[in-house]
Amino acid sequence: MPIALVSVSDKTGIEEFCAGLIARGWEIASTGGTMRVLRAAGLEVRGVSDLTGHPEMLGGRVKTLHPRVHGGILARREVADDLDQLAAHGMAPIDLVAVNLYPFRETVAGGDVTLGEALEQIDIGGPTMLRASAKNHPSVWSVCDPADYGRVLDALDAGDVPERPKLRRELAAKVFGHTAAYDAAITRYLTRPDGAGDSPDLPAGETVASLLRVQSLRYGENPDQKAAFFRDGSSPPRGIPALAQLHGRELSFNNILDVDGALTAIAPFVSGAQAACAILKHSTPCGLAVGASPLEAYEKALACDPVSAFGSVIAFTDPLTEAVAEALSRNFVECVVAPGYSEGALRLLREKKNIRILQPEAGAAPDANGHLEEGVEVRGVRGGVLLQAAPRPAREVNREAHVPTARAPSDAEWDDLAFAWSAVQSVKSNAILLARDGASIGIGAGQMSRVDSVEISIRKARAQGFDVAGAVLGSDAFFPFRDGIDAAAAAGVTAIAQPGGSKRDAEVIEAADEHGMAMVFTGRRLFRH
């Protein structure tokens, strides 16, 4: 009689699976809670301690770590000496292992778990049995996913067909991916200073990455590039994978990049006194504003560059009303992201067949401090991966900030500088953002020279009919020369927020003083390549 060893944390479908095995002439051996569930269902189950001849020990820490278990799993059926050794020691072959692991990720996800509690959720016997069965998969069924129970029963009924070895190999591969993801979660937890920090440290010198496929994509940046979207498998869904899609076609490669940029853009304005709206194109804002309502914020953001807003991704910090949806429906919008929608807003937006409507679930949106739960950014390069801590929202400009110029900002300039500094963080380097009254009026991005970005921001502002005189400017990095200051002053810019730190800071300050401009040094760079 073939033996199935069953020990599962997730008991979904386990009663039906074991009943199916028994009906097909299998004997079931099980442990602890799984055995109790199966016996309560009226199934005949043998305890693993009966199989090993040794009781469970150390509060359940040791129950399957025994030669009778692992010898039975690892014995090669085609090697006569292996089978002779089993017989000599009175051991029986184990032909199927159905195991899923202690819920470590679920336990630590809440963050209010002690180290001792977390350590108790690190499964030892489960991964060992799974890996042993996967190693010996030509002879032993290795099952870690309840979704595969039915496939295994069907394969048993089909007999020795060519597809059977392929399925065994597929299940074995799934096991090694599953245990690797489990180890990645443990590694990630233990590398945090307190085991549950808001911003996890970067991985140790050697680590395991766990990636779970969210979806296959039609193509990547261009139609001739294959692409897929994966998420971090070592934790519950965070960021983009935690967005609920309420309507529209599936997200494309470029949509996902733009949505990520949109969440970054609104992060500094979450829980602010006003609603914020960011309009993204090619993962950088073409308009960003705050207002008394989401509608006012949207209209101000759109005014910055309505031409570039065609086919954009738009994010809001506040729930959308029907009035906002009506305004959005007058333009071609790829995606809209908001923390909620009125019934009327959803009805209007859904009239657009292709618009993607997204709503953050836990872990997707910035929290009250503007932080995204995911603390590490990953960038792929040829032959490697770059990791960095995710940036905290830019909020350094306030009346305590360092003013190196002769003139300090006025009250109105302080307010606009605070907005411009927070808004420029999400713009691609070299980033320049002109602002007035809580709205961007001109944006220059992605240029090789900072003065070029200044001139582009001025030109784009004037193209939309904005008077640059009296506007303020935010720069993501220092001005290496005074030419950018001179260009801004010539257009009428009156105040600037920038990190400072250039070898020519004295020259730049002198230029600002010559033009009667106020300047704030934040001491922080905001490059976004």
Order of alpha helices (4+ residues) and beta strands (2+ residues): beta-alpha-beta-alpha-beta-alpha-alpha-alpha-beta-alpha-alpha-alpha-beta-alpha-alpha-beta-beta-beta-alpha-beta-beta-alpha-beta-alpha-beta-alpha-beta-beta-beta-alpha-beta-beta-alpha-beta-alpha-beta-alpha-beta
